[in-house]
Amino acid sequence: MIFRERTDVGKAKELFLSQIKGMDRVELIPATSSIGRVLSASILAPRNVPHYRRSAMDGFAVRSVDLMGASPTNPVMLQVSDEVTEGTCVPVNTGDYVPDDADAVLMLEDTIPIGDMVEIRAQVHPGKNVGEIGEDVRKNELIFNKSHFLRPCDIAVLASLGVNDVKVYAKPVVAIIPTGNDLLPLPGDGVPAPGKTLDINSLMIGMYVEKWGGIARYCDIVPEDKQLIEDAIRVNLDTDMIVVSGGTSVGDKDYVPKVVEKLGTKLVHGVGLSPGKPTALGVADDVPILCMPGYPAAGLVALFAFGKPALRKAGNIPDIPETKVTARMSGKIMSREGYLSYARVILEGDIAHPLMTAGAGILSSIAKSDGFVIIPENVEGCEEGSEVEVVLIE
């Protein structure tokens, strides 16, 4: 497979992302349904948390002055009451309201009950074991900035503040266009005829789009026809991103890059990515277009390398670092100099076993692996026993 030009992956990614503008569509949704969404506006606390003085311990609300000098050898006796006055105390549990006239809470462990009295065996200073109003969050305090990615703990904070709805960016819509005369739609009916294959790429792409925070728009299979491919892309230019699967090589019927060039700008065709060299990148009507190889493994690597960061930028979704583990190679990995290589490995404890470095069409090799060892362009493979970082497959 010969390309007149082969663009460095880093340069191709930078060029592609430079053409993508973050979308400005927003929506108001229930805070309880906002996990994984991105705030389109900052949030200020509408009230204090806690909004009352609360006990940090199980024990007794007291006036600290009444406990001056108390110790195991010099205990102080207080009357148990439902209000705090001179010589009385009120039982409280953790989180309970602390009466206004009390300025401290004595731990239960420092008391001995005697009828309706309590023997106090320790003294406390004012404010001891009392959570003041606004101790956690102050009213009008900045809670989350615009573009914050909401996690479950964040949503719990919003719930504590009584925030029921939040403004978030709408999810980016990604059109998935499969091409190829050999493709059959899912679900398959028995074993495909020789030369035919099921369109598994659309399913795989769509699930990753949803996982990464987008909405997948599944399109019908498009035959290897230049006009039909153009029509399919053109009708989906109302989306935030388009992924075309197949038709990206240099054969007579690999029309996709030429169609993208006709409709807009072809930025790159042919990248130093293994597998995934036939990847093409472009833009039309400000819509980024990822043209990924039809071979599943190569397409998936292209989706990870270009599709994920593009979708995140389009949707204003902050970058989330890949999950990586350190391991030691049990065998040698070969790679081609000049190509960023995604080598598939199986993890066994802290040992990485090479599975496959080639085979663009063998998707099962990825399903069987635990992750990739990404080998830089200027390195020729990894030696047995070398320490590597394994990027775990999501």
N, C-alpha and C positions, 0 to 999 in steps of 0.2 A: 504494500500500500504506500504510494508515493505522494507526498505533499510538497508543493513548491516551497512552502514556508511552514515552519513549526515554531509556535510561540511558547515561550517560557510560561509555566503555569501561573507563577506569581504575577507576571506582567499581564497575562490574559485576564486574570481575576481582577486586577486593579483597573484595567480598561473597562471591563464589563460593569463593575460596581460604580464606576464614575458616571455611567449613563443612567443610573437608577435613582429616582427621587422617592423619598418616603411619602407614602400616600397621606392625604389629609382627611379622609372620611372618618367620622367618629360616630359612636353610638352610646346610648345610655343603657346600662344593663344592671341587673341585681348584683350587688357585691358578692353574694354567696355563689354566683355563677361565673365569677371573674378570674378563676385560677388560670394562670398562663396567659392572661391578657396584659396589654400595655396601656398604662394611663395616658390619656391625651391632655390632661391638665393636672396641675399640682393639687394636693389635698391638704387643707388646714384643719386642725382639730376643732370640731364644733363645740366641744365641752371638755371639762377636766376629767381625767381618769387617775385615781378614783375621784368621784364627785362628792365624797364624804370622807371623814377621817376613819380609817379602818385599822382593826387590830392585825398585827403581824404574827400573833401567837395565840395559843389557847391559854387562858389565864384570867386575870382580873384587871378591870379598868380601875385605876387608882389616882389619887393626888400624890405626886412624888414627895411632897412635903410631909405627908403622914407616915412615910417609911424611912425618915431620916434615922440613921444609925441601926437599922434592922440587920440582924445576922442570926445564924443558927444558935449562938449563945445569948443573943439579946433580941428575941423575936418581938414583933409588934402584932397586936390583935386588932382586926378590923371586923366590923359588922357587914355581913352579906346583905345587900339591898338591891332595889331596882333603880336607884339613883346614886350618884356619887356626891357625897358631902363630906364634911370633916368626920373622919373616923369610919367611913363606909367604903365599900367597894362593890363593883358590879361584875358578875361573871361574863366573860366574852369568849367566843371562839374565833379562830383565824378567819379574817375577812369581815367580822362583825363591825357594826357602827360603834365607835368609841364616844360615849357621852361627852357633851361639851365641857362639863366641869372636870373631867379627867384629863390629865396631861401625860399619862404613861400607862403601859400595860405590863403587869408583873407576870412572868411565866408561871404556869401551873406547877412546874417542878419545884418552885421556891416557896410553896405553900403547903400547909397541913390543915385540912378542914376539921373543925371541932364544933359540931352542932351547927348553929346558924352563924358561927364565927369562923374566921380564917386566921391561922397563925402565919404571919409573914416572916420569912427567914432571909430576906435580902432587900437591899434598897435599890431604887432605880432613879435615873436622872430624867428630867423633863424631856418628853419626846421618845423615850425608850419604847421600842416595839409598837410604835404608832406610825402608820402610813398616812402622810399628810395629803390634803386635797391637791390634786394635780401632780402628785409624786411621780406617777408613771408618764402621764401626758398632760401638758398645759393647754388650756383653751387658746386657739389661734396659733398653736405651734405647728410648724411645717412637718407633716407626717411623711409624705412621699412626694418626690419631685415628678414633674411631667416625664414621661418615657420610662417610668419605673415598671419593671416586670413583676406582676403580682404572684406571690407564693402563698401557700396555705397560712403561714404565720402572719403574713400581711393582712390577709382577709380577716383573720381573728382580731387583729388590732382594729380594723375598720368596724367590725361588729361591736367591739367594746365601746366604740365612740358613737354608736348609733347611726353609722353611715350605711344606708340601705342600698343606694345606687351609686354607681361610679361611671365616669365618662372614659371610654377607652377607644383606641383606634380600632376601626373595623378590621376584620381578618382579610388579608390579601387573597384575592381569587386567582387561582392558577389553572389555566386551561391546559389539558393534557391531550395532545394530538398524536395518536399512533399512526405510523405509515408503513406500508408494505403489502405487496400482493400475496404474501405467504401467510398473513395473519388471519386468525379466526377469533371471534369474540368469546369472552367468558360468559357463562360456564361452558366448558367443552362438552360435546355429545360423543362420548366414546373416544377412541384413539384417532387423532387427526390423520388424514391421508398423508402419504409420503410427500415431503416438500411443504407441508403446512405446519404451522405452529400456533399455539394459543397466545393471545396478547396478554402476557403476564406483566409486561413492563408498565402498562397503564395502572394496573392494580398496585404494583410496588411504588410507583411514583406518587400516586394518590395518597397512599397510606403515610408515606413520609411527609408529604405536603401537610396533611392533617396533623401529624405528630409535631411538625415544626411550627405550627400556628397558623396555617393557611386553610383555605377552602378549595377542594379539588373540583374542577369542572371536567367531567369525563366526556370526551368527544368520540364520535364514531371513527372506526378505522378508515383511513384514507388510502386509496390505491396509489401506486407509483405513477402519478399523473401530475405534471407541473401545474396545470390550471386548478385541479382539485385541491392540491396542497396549498396553492395561493388562496383559494376561496376559504379553506378551513382556517388558515392563519388570519385572513382579513376579518372573518366573522367573529373572531375571538379577540380582536384588538380592544374590546371593551373591558378586558380583564387587567389585572395588575402584573401578570407574568404569563408567558407561554412556554411550555416544554414540549418539544417535538421529539418523538422517539423514532429513530430509524432514518434512512435516506441521507446520511451525513458523510458517506465515504467519497470516493473519487470515481465511482462507476458511472456508466452512461445514464442510469436511472436514479442516481443519487441527487435529486433535484433540490432538496431542502435548503442548503446554503445559497444556491442561486436565487431561490424564491425570496429568501430573507433579504438578500442584496437588492432585489427588485423593489420590495415593499419599503425598505428603509436603509439600514446600514449593516453590512456584515463586518463585524469588528475583527473576528478571528475565525479561521478554519484550519484546524490542525494544531494540536497542543502537545507539549512534552509531558504527556501523562500516560502512564502504563498501569492497567489498561485504560483506554479512553482517548487514544490519539485522534480519532476522527471528529472529536467534539467541535462544534461551531457555536459561536456566540454572536448575537446581533441585537438590534433594536429597531422597532418600527412604531411610529406614532407614540414615542416615549414608553413603549411597552418592551421590557427586556425579553429576549427570546433565547432560550437554551436549546440547542439542537444536539441531542445526545445520541451516541451510537445505539443501534438496535440490539446489539449483543448485550444481554442482561448485566453481566458482571462489569463490562466496560461502561454501560449506561449508569449503573449505580455509583461507580467511582466518580463519574462526571457529575452526577447529581450531588454527591457529597462535596466535591471540590468547588462547584460553581452554583448549583441550584440552591443549596442551603443558605449560603451567605447572601445570595441575591434575594431570596424570599424574605429573609430577615431584614434586609435593608428596605425593601419595598414596604414591609409591614411595620417599620419602626420598632422592630423587635431587637432588644439588646443582644449582643453576642454572648453566648454561653460557652465557656471553655469545654472542649471535648473531654470526656472521661478517659484518663490514661493510667496505665499501670506499668511499672518497670519489671522487666523479665530478662532472662538470659537465654540466648538461642541454643537449641539442642542440635542444630545443624546449620549448614551454610545456606544463605539466600543469594541468588543471582539476580542482578538487575542491569538494565542498560544505562550506560552513562549518557547524560543529556535528557533523561526522562525522570520525572518524579514518579516513583514506583510505589504502588500499594500492594505490599506482599501480605497474603493471607496467612494467619497463624492460628494454632490451637493452643490455649493456655492450660497448663497442668501445674497448679501452684504458681511458683515464680519461674517456671520454664516455658518457653515459647517454642512450639514445634512448627517448622515450616509446613504449610499445606500446599500453597500454589502461588507462583508469581506471574504465571501466564494463564491463558485460557479465558479470553474475553467473553465467551458465550456460556461459560459454565457457572451458572448462578448458584448451584448447589454447593460449590466450593466456598461461597461466602456464608451460606446458611450453616455449613458445618464448622466454620471458623468462629473464633471469639473476637477477633479484631484484626487490624492492619498494623504492620510495621511500615511506616512511610519513609522510604529511602530517598534522600536528596539527589538532585540531578548530577551533582559532582562526585557522587560516591558509587563505586561498583560493588553493590551487594553488602551483605553482613557476614562476618566470619562466625563459625561455630564457637560458642562460648562468649560471644560479645554481649554486652548489656544494651538493651534496646527499650524504647518506649512503645507500648502497644496501645493504639487508639481503639477502644472497645466499640464494637458495632452496636448501635442503639437497638 
